[in-house]
Amino acid sequence: MLDAGLPGNKDHWTHPGVILVATDLSDLDRLMPFALAQAVETGARLILLHILPAGVGMAVDAAGLPYYDPAGALEVAGKFLEPWCEQARRLRIECDALVREGSASQQIAASVRQFQADRVLLGTRSRGKLGKLLIGSVAEQLLRSLSVPVITIGPEAHAPAGSAGQDSEGQRVVLYATTLSETSRPSAALACGIAATQDAKLVLLHILPPIDEMVRDGLPTGLDSAALHELRLLAQETGAGCRIEVEAHVVHGNPSIEILAEASERKVGLIVLGATHRSAFENLTRDRTIYKVLAHARCPVLTLREPLVRPAVAEAEKMAIQEG
């Protein structure tokens, strides 16, 4: 049941063969500890990719006249990437550095297809001069377009050291925040598979509206809520599918605030946001929940944009139901 929504992709997404690290070079110190850790953990090949915007490779000749020197710009960028590849190779990780020119989002998407990447790592920014939350236009375009998991490393994220990334009992924790939409089961299965590869506990988190609003509307709250019952069923099914400990937890409040608070309190090593279908993604982004979490999370955040069920598979299942 849990595997039905992940045809052909589940193993590659939980055990990636290729991880593409998209970098603007200034974020390498932040991205690479996570990239190296994931590659060691999964045995994945790393592709370090930097995109030069068209026209950036300008130089000045002896007479002081500017001219376009793409070869020189590519060489400089390559020198930033190669030492990290050398470090990866010392850890017996296959690694290649790649510098391309053009639109960042288009070139990253093209590289995902070319190298058949199963996961993309990229960095985000936090706030602009006017206090507006920013994750970067490239990151936002990729979150809306790529069909593979995207792991973002925000400005407040730091690589786990010692007991970091573990709860009070010394266990690693993955937090999956779910809207309990129709995509919850396949998304939970993906989160569970990733948690299993990390020998981690999985926490399924659902955010209910503020308690006073629910009381005012005469709705059961907290432990009496219908959402907790549904979440517990999801946790039971998910845990049976990947054979790890899965906890169901509901809280009241603002989604982004509660997700970040739970992640901080439990010292989670990864937050998973199950935004797979367009409707679910729009629901989560209406109040910028995803972007607020990405900007302020102290650990990586994994999001998945496109539907988990391929059209052909979905149509076949629909026909089978009709014939039955």
Secondary structure, 3 states (H helix, E strand, C coil): CHHHHCCCCHHHHHCCCEEEEECCCCCHHHHHHHHHHHHHHHCCEEEEEEEECCCCCEEECCCCCEEECHHHHHHHHHHHHHHHHHHHHHCCCCEEEEEEECCHHHHHHHHHHHHCCCEEEEECCCECCCCCECCCHHHHHHHHHCCCCEEEECCCCCCCCCCCCECCCCCEEEEEECCCCCCHHHHHHHHHHHHHHCCCEEEEEEEECCHHHHHHCCCCCHHHCHHHHHHHHHHHHHHHHHCCCEEEEEEECCHHHHHHHHHHHHCCCEEEECCCCHHHHHHHHCCCHHHHHHHHCCCCEEECCCCCCCHHHHHHHHHHHHHC
